[in-house]
Amino acid sequence: MSDASRLMRFVLELRQAGVTDARALSALERTPRTHYAPEHLEGLAFDDIGLPLAHAQTMTKPSVVGRVLAALAPQPGDTVLDIGTGSGFQAACIADLAHKVVTLERWRALTADARARFGRARLMRVFAYAADGFEGWADDAPYDRIVVNGALADIPPALLDQLKPGGVLIAPIGDEEGQRLIRYRNGQREDLGPIKLPPLERGLGDATEEADPAA
């Protein structure tokens, strides 16, 4: 099957999985998942499945990324904070829709890998840092949009402090027993239905490392 045929099937599967937002679908279609998947798993990049990454992390399945993109609805002038970089695929999709993306990853090796992928894709307005996602990234705050790619018991105060007035924050709230995708805006919480992502972990993956100040 040619790449064009695989891409057509990929988009069709996303539609069948409930991703109907035109902008989200376009971003997913224009961002080659093969460039972000682990090299030995590139053959699975067009399938709607999560893929294992180093440090027991997971590349989120595309239909979930599409759902999150639709809920986040980044606009062309927005600065977006993406927490939980993983492979960098979601940050790259957001960059297709927004002006600037700051993405945080607790594992320094994953941060470096994602940064290299952004460089190869010439995504000059995506900035990856090794940092504790619970603390956000104050240097580029406030943000028009914030998205958390891991389950939380509640929204960390630091992230609310870094959100612009009228801005949108998307996060899975709950635990292993049950999570809901929550959209926070203007002090109100909107329940967007069930979701299942691994919990967001505190701190850097290597406790001896400090937040990456200038990478």
TIPA-445932 format. One record per residue (C-alpha): residue in one letter; x, y, z. Coordinates in pm, whole numbers, plus 50000, padded with zeros to 5 digits. Last residue first. Layout:
aXYZ ...
This chain:
a517925246152586 a517995275852821 p516785266553167 d516325228753151 a514755220353486 e517235202053709 e518565167153673 t519565145553969 a516005132654007 d516155116953662 g512655115553520 l512115151553622 g509475159653878 r505895148353910 e504185121953699 l501115127953483 p498895097453513 p498545075053207 l495715084652970 k492115072452951 i489255094752837 p485595098152929 g483475128152826 l483985164652741 d483105177653088 e483175215653088 r484765233953380 q484155270953438 g486605296253581 n486815315453255 r487805283853063 y488605248353173 r487975219252935 i487895185953118 l488455151552967 r487075127653226 q488995099653392 g487965067353564 e489415039653776 e493025047453687 d492585082753820 g490655114653746 i490975146753547 p492205145253187 a493335180353093 i492465208852855 l493095245252948 v491545273852751 g492295310952781 g489745337652875 p492275354453102 k495645339852996 l496745307353158 q500015307353353 d498365310753697 l496015281953613 l499055260753531 a500775269453860 p497585260754051 p497785224353931 i494485211953779 d493065183253981 a493735146054036 l495615147353709 a495795123753411 g498475129053149 n498815148552826 v498075182952970 v497035210252726 i497395247652780 r495985274252545 d496325311952523 y499435310652739 p500765335852991 a503535326553013 d506735321652811 d509195320553102 a506635305753342 w506865270353207 g504405247153379 e505085237053741 f503135204253724 g504885197053396 d508235192753569 a510835202653310 a512945191653015 y512245217652749 a510975216852390 f510375248552184 v508185247951873 r508255279751662 m511025268651427 l509265237051315 r511785229151043 a510675192351032 r514275181651096 g514475206351384 f511195194451535 r512505158751518 a515725168951694 r513755186351970 a511645155052012 d514745133452059 a516285158352304 t513105160152510 l512795122152509 a516355119852646 r515635146552912 w512615128253052 r510135151453226 e508825165752897 l507525200952836 t506295216552510 v506185253552425 v504235258952104 k504035290951898 h501665304851633 a498935278451641 l497335253651399 d500255234251247 a502135239251574 i499395219451748 c500145189851522 a503855192751599 a503125193851972 q500985162551930 f503785143951752 g506565153651992 s507445117552077 g506495122052444 t505945159252494 g503995157452820 i502705192552881 d501865213552573 l501805251252641 v500275270252349 t500905305452217 d498005315051994 g497945336951682 p496665310451441 q494055296651684 p494285265251896 a490985245851919 l491835227652246 a488785204952222 a489435196651857 l493125191051926 v492275168152219 r489955147052005 g492535144851730 v495245134551975 v492875107852110 s492225095351754 p495985095251690 k496895070951971 t499215086652226 m502925078552195 t503535060552524 q506105063452801 a507805034152975 h511145052852979 a511515049252600 l508425050352380 p505675024952321 l503115031852045 g499435040352095 i497105027851824 d495145042651537 d497385027951268 f499355050451031 a502485048751249 l502495010751261 g505175006150995 e507245032951169 l507625009751469 h511375002551445 e512075039651397 p510105050751703 a507165071851577 y507695109151524 h508545111451153 t506065083351074 r503315104651228 p503625128050929 t501935160651031 r499735172850742 e496985146950797 l496865152351172 a496695189951123 s493945186150862 l491935163251089 a492165188051377 r491105216751151 a488135197451009 d486765185551346 t485265151151280 v487385128451498 g484835102151603 a486775069651560 q485285065651211 r486725099551120 l490135088651251 e489895056251053 l489165076050736 v492175098550799 f494465068150837 r492975051150531 m493775081750323 l497265082950472 r497855046250395 s496735052050036 a499115081650000 d501935061650162 s501395034249904 m500005000050000 
